[in-house]
Amino acid sequence: MLRVKTASDFIDNAFYRDVVEGLSADVKTLPSRWLYDERGSALFEEITTLDEYYLTRAETSILRERQGEIADFVGPDAILVEYGAGAGVKTELVLAGLRNPRGYVPIDIAETFLAETSKRIASRFPRLRVRPIERNFLDVFDVPFDGVGNRTGFFPGSTIGNLNAIEAQTLLSQMGRHLGDNGRAIIGVDLEKNIDTLLRAYDDAAGVTAAFNLNLLERINTELGSDFHLKQFKHAARWNDVERAVEMHLVSLRDQRVRLGRRTFDFKASETIHTESSRKYTAESFERIARAGGWKVANAWRDADGLFCLFGLVRF
Ligand code: AVJ
């Protein structure tokens, strides 16, 4: 059946609602979480292997080099609660260092991904009780206590950088409730550094990050039936000095009109859609955020080049 899709086809579709709201605003934005469809997730995995994208390498090197110290910080018989289930080796590096870990609670909105992660971890650590929770970790929910053991929250990957100050504080407070008064947390944070290095990490020479960003328009075309001309937009990475964040934008290359069902969205030449902010912290600025969320910094583990930091937090 060939007909133009109308709002009623998508009225209860969260993606549709976010796209309409984001593109109707004076300053156009799209929430970064929609970057991660199947192709977007595959492109992000490719980004983590790029020379310019130092974050994953730096964080993994800290987890390897400080495995023993991190295990001491977490303590024996721990339950590890991960915010956003881990795809790679990071979770395994933490768990492998721990003495007698009791439980692993991955929290993620992506059902299949969560199931895969749970299965993989359970098979590598047969004595571990794995209890996945299918939620967006920004929602308010409980982590039911399940067996003994002090709890440690794990939030790697600089994902906290995608949250604004209020969201970060809200998540850290929620982690406090989940993890209890003896709870600990290990948070992966990308550090402020020279702007060229930061911008290169988000605008690589091979164009993988550009493809990752533009895939969002492709996704809107295929899933919502819009008519974005991908050639008429280009990827840009920009430093926002006030927010202390690298921003990804999609820049309109000319005046143009895009159709989405019966709606149209007008773009001026060089007008942008802001698709992601990756905030960068200093030890001081992160400490402030942590405090506001009810935590204090007990440890700060950096890689040899001082690019990235894993903060070990305890409750106030
Ligand atoms: C996975 C969200 C932390 O912000 O650095 C990589 C995503 N965006 N290149 C980041 C991303 C562009 C990444 N996070």
Residues whose N, C-alpha, C, O or C-beta is under 5 A from the ligand:
A	BS01	AVJ	I47 G157 S158 T159 N162 A201 S278
